[in-house]
Amino acid sequence: MRAWRFHETGDIANLVLEETDVPALERGEVLVRLKCASLNPADRYLVQGQYPRAGTPPFTPGRDGSGIVLHAPSGGRFREGDKVCILGGLTGVSAQGTLAERCAVPEEWLSPIPEGWTFEQAAAAPLVHLTAWRALKVCGGLTHGETVVITGASGGVGTAAVFLAKACGAHVIALSRDTAKRKTLEAMGADETVDTNAPALEREVRKVAGDAPVSLVIDTLGGPFLEKCLRIVGSHGRVMVVGLLAEVTSEITLGLLIHKNIRVQGLSVSAFTPDQAQQAWAEILACYEKSSKRPIISRIFDMEEVQDAFRHLKEGPLGKVVIRIEDH
Ligand SMILES: NC(=O)c1ccc[n+]([C@@H]2O[C@H](COP(=O)([O-])OP(=O)(O)OC[C@H]3O[C@@H](n4cnc5c(N)ncnc54)[C@H](OP(=O)(O)O)[C@@H]3O)[C@@H](O)[C@H]2O)c1
């Protein structure tokens, strides 16, 4: 089979498309013939050797994927020919990932492709939606009517968070540096949008928030933005630290935490157990069932174009970057 692999960590150019063996199945694993995968910034960190618990090279990254079951354990939940997507686990972290024609995935981390969804949508959605759900609901405790600010709102996690927060009845303020993307975010349902790089970001957010305090911030940027988030959130607010696209360290004013009684919490989608991920996925799909919307895809690349796809991801796409592994 063909797979994108790196033999040494370093530049993303270390990823090469090559022939390798079809993975041997371990107990409880399903062999998936992949149709689509999608990229996450973590895939780049992994190739660069900056990701904890990464697999030993030669290694195939890729955490998200959808495809068709080729072999499944007898008596299990899946049969040959079932259409499935991957909800999480160690695939593309320490176990070989989805930028390949075949992937061995523990049965407990698979789910049927949602009714009416394409392989592309099913490969695009799981990781970012489960992350956004964890940030908004599981850790963030979002309730109906609260005001939520989402940084990096045009990204994979951001677009998922905008959809899910709206589905939960929140008032959503979405941040993006790009005017065109802000317009699209509004068309997608964000109540307000603000330029991430506005010199007085806190004041701009307050202006659009009106009288309602910001109760919850979902931060995908880190670096200098964490301090800004602490200034934006209201008294007794919650700030969920999801990502660090801007910078890996932040300097914050501790007095803000104390005087405003703010809760700052880091979270990882990897903290879901398989059962919890399946439950959260069901709740996410229930949000989609009440709407005609679908996960946002920025662009679909062919299997041979993975390098271009990583470049597109780095430029800051609107929504997910999908790889079509096999025509369908
Ligand atoms: N904690 C977890 O379990 C978990 C899970 C998934 C992802 N993450 C992390 O969450 C972060 C976001 O992931 P993603 O998939 O949403 O990424 P993404 O699709 O690449 O999008 C992030 C968005 O952030 C904005 N952005 C990027 N760099 C920026 C900068 N320097 N300053 C200001 N804005 C910037 C861009 O939007 P504009 O151009 O519109 O401003 C971009 O579209 C990453 O750090 C990722 O590793 C964490």
The ligand as an ORCA input file, in Angstrom:
! r2SCAN-3c Opt
* xyz 0 1
  N      -6.274     20.636     22.880
  C      -6.573     19.770     21.932
  O      -6.936     18.605     22.179
  C      -6.504     20.225     20.510
  C      -7.193     19.533     19.484
  C      -7.153     20.063     18.192
  C      -6.384     21.188     17.925
  N      -5.688     21.778     18.933
  C      -4.871     22.960     18.711
  O      -5.748     24.060     18.514
  C      -5.123     25.003     17.645
  C      -6.052     25.298     16.478
  O      -6.250     24.130     15.706
  P      -7.054     24.225     14.338
  O      -7.146     22.854     13.796
  O      -8.305     24.982     14.535
  O      -6.043     25.111     13.469
  P      -6.236     25.791     12.032
  O      -7.307     25.084     11.302
  O      -4.882     25.897     11.453
  O      -6.833     27.262     12.323
  C      -6.553     28.148     13.288
  C      -6.890     29.590     12.900
  O      -6.210     30.441     13.815
  C      -5.817     31.643     13.209
  N      -4.378     31.864     13.434
  C      -3.355     31.045     13.104
  N      -2.186     31.561     13.504
  C      -2.477     32.739     14.104
  C      -1.686     33.760     14.721
  N      -0.363     33.659     14.803
  N      -2.313     34.827     15.232
  C      -3.661     34.940     15.158
  N      -4.459     34.018     14.571
  C      -3.874     32.937     14.063
  C      -6.149     31.518     11.723
  O      -7.362     32.220     11.519
  P      -7.473     33.680     10.820
  O      -6.476     33.679      9.681
  O      -8.876     33.702     10.374
  O      -7.155     34.677     11.869
  C      -6.387     30.014     11.538
  O      -7.335     29.741     10.536
  C      -3.772     24.381     17.242
  O      -2.755     24.844     18.116
  C      -4.004     22.906     17.472
  O      -2.818     22.180     17.689
  C      -5.733     21.325     20.207
*
